[in-house]
């Protein structure tokens, strides 16, 4: 068992250090992708003609191999974490943009009409009415994007040991130590499961009206009431 956690010194990190590095390289791009997807989804919701080209663009970006992104970026950002995180942020858009747009479009028209009648502008209506009701779809997108990002970080091992736990895969071959590869795979799987459980818990916290299974019942499509203070309940 000692060899399982005996990390080669040339990786310059302990096992716990690699986990922290891996989570940083995986979660920051998802957060950046969500930050980019929020205004894009708002525009796509207001201008429906914009959604198909935006979706096409994100799909094309997702189809570009990560190695190709690395080759393009490495001249500008070098062999750094940023070279790994930028492609991951762009990849997350292919999941987060449709999740946000579909969630926002699922808000009942009468709810939007009530918000408009109370003087809510487009931005306030989006942030305080549409996004809270669209939370289940947004969380579902975050679950997929997070699991994908945790797995894709390992590709960074190809550019100067920037793959965090993925570096163990290269080290396993270099030092003929298959237990390092098992360590990497098992640890990444556990991290993905833990993040997914946390996001499910967040969804349950944000949407107490939904059944535990995660499906929304249509009769209670929950026409959210908007209080004068702007809160949705």
VENVEN-V927425 format. One record per helix or strand. SS is the DSSP state (H for helix, E for strand). FROM is the first residue (numbers start at 1). TO is the last residue. If there is no record, write none. Layout:
BEGIN
ss	from	to
SS	FROM	TO
SS	FROM	TO
END
This chain:
BEGIN
ss	from	to
H	3	5
H	9	11
H	15	46
H	49	63
H	66	77
H	81	105
H	109	117
H	122	133
H	135	158
H	164	174
H	178	206
E	226	226
E	232	232
END
